[in-house]
Amino acid sequence: MNSIQATIRKSETKGQVNSLRKKGEVPGIIYGGKEKNQKISLSKKEVVNLIGKENFLSNVILLNLDGKEQNVLPRDVAFDTVSDQPIHLDFLRIIKGSKIILEIPVKFVNNEKSPGLKRGGVLNIVRRKVELRCPTENIPNELIVDLDGLDIGSSIKISSIKLPENVVPTIQGRDFVIATVAAPTIIKEPEKPATEGAEGAEGAEGAEGTEGAEAVATEAKGEKPSEGEKTDEKTKTKDGDKKEKVKAPAQKK
């Protein structure tokens, strides 16, 4: 149980309260039961440390007021809108035999022992806090949910959670769900289509190859004769020269 020191304050006006805050104190009040409301002041440093602890508003605190100890429950904290620092606290006296309605946080344990979570299942939390009616002397700090052995499709209901004696949920008449172990959701990514740039590059390479083949074919047909054609032309020229040489003696007759 957490504890904190407090002193009785006699400040009445806003000016006196603001002066108290400037000194590093936080004003507060204790109410409940048959006793009168008691104005108190607390160390700001201790208050900030206390607020930073888990489940502050659902944990009973031992308050030492000028040497007299009493159990109280934090009910409200006011914060400055600019600095976000605590400027006022309300505490409820714990009176034995009375009951109180509180929102108690749910804690999940043994996640690594759940077959459903091991196979990729998802813990779907429906309620992170459960509103309970509790005796002031038996307020639970948290509700424990054991996930050991839970497979996909399992659901955790309020009836499966062991509650302290005389502690009951405010929701009556139905066994409401706290959480479920759901099947994994698989999202298939669509296949990536070929990019336009790649298609354009392939088209350009194909066109260049076709143009090169056509150019070679054209040169082979007319512009550049082959070696065989050159040889034939030379042979024809030599044959013509021989014929002219043979005809020359006949002209002398």
Secondary structure, DSSP 8 states (H G I E B T S, - for coil): -EEEEEEE----SHHHHHHHHHTTEEEEEEE-SSS--EEEEEEHHHHHHHHTSTTGGGS-EEEEETTEEEEEEEEEEEE-TTT--EEEEEEEE--TT-EEEEEEEEEEE-GGG-HHHHTT-EEEES-SEEEEEEETT---S-EEEE-TT--TT-EEEGGGS---TT-EES--SS--EEEEEE-------------HHHHHHHHHHHHHHHHHHHHHHHIIIIIS--HHHHHHHHHHHHHHHHHHHHHHHHHH-
